[in-house]
Structures are given as C-alpha cells and as structure tokens.
Amino acid sequence: LLNLGYALIIYAAFSCFAETAGLGLGAAVVIMTLSSIGVIIPTPASAGPYHFFFSQGLHQLYGVPEPAALACATATHALATLFYLGVGGPALWVQWQRRRP
C-alpha cells in the first residue's frame, strides 16, 4: 500500500512539469523502482543518490531533459516528505493519545 502511494505521488509530480506530463503510472513505477536503489545507498536523507537515480531514469529511459528530470526528482522528494509528515504526524499523535492512561 505504501509503494502504491509513493507511485501515485510520483505520477502526480509528473503532471507538474511539461516534460513529464505525458508519462503514465507505469513510468512512475519504473522511476520508483530506480529511485529506491538510491534510497538504500547510505547518505543523509538519501538526497544525492535518490535524485541521481530518479533524474537519470527519467533522462535515459524517457528522454526528459536533465534539468527538468532533476527538478521533478526534487519536487517528488518534497511532495513525498510533506505527505508522510502530513499523514504520519497526526497518526503518531493519535497513537500517543491512545497509549496514555
């Protein structure tokens, strides 16, 4: 379920850029898979490798110009972080409230 949500975030980010607007959900799953490789490389916040794999996947596989591909990677990272904070923060607060006597 989490991976589907992340693929939908990537798909939504595609619509924000003219260069990626024509890419479908299948492309979002491919880019999610590639960017996951970048996430497992141990760096702070996975920022460098994540953006590299994401943007190079868009550039090499789908012909998206590198600046637009990197912008899309950065926007997706921001959207995903905001989504996880927006959903995860309240969920954590609810769990804390349930554990209190």
PyMOL commands that set and color helices and strands:
alter all, ss='L'
color gray80, all
select helices_A, chain A and resi 2-14+25-40+44-62+66-99
alter helices_A, ss='H'
color red, helices_A
deselect
rebuild
show_as cartoon
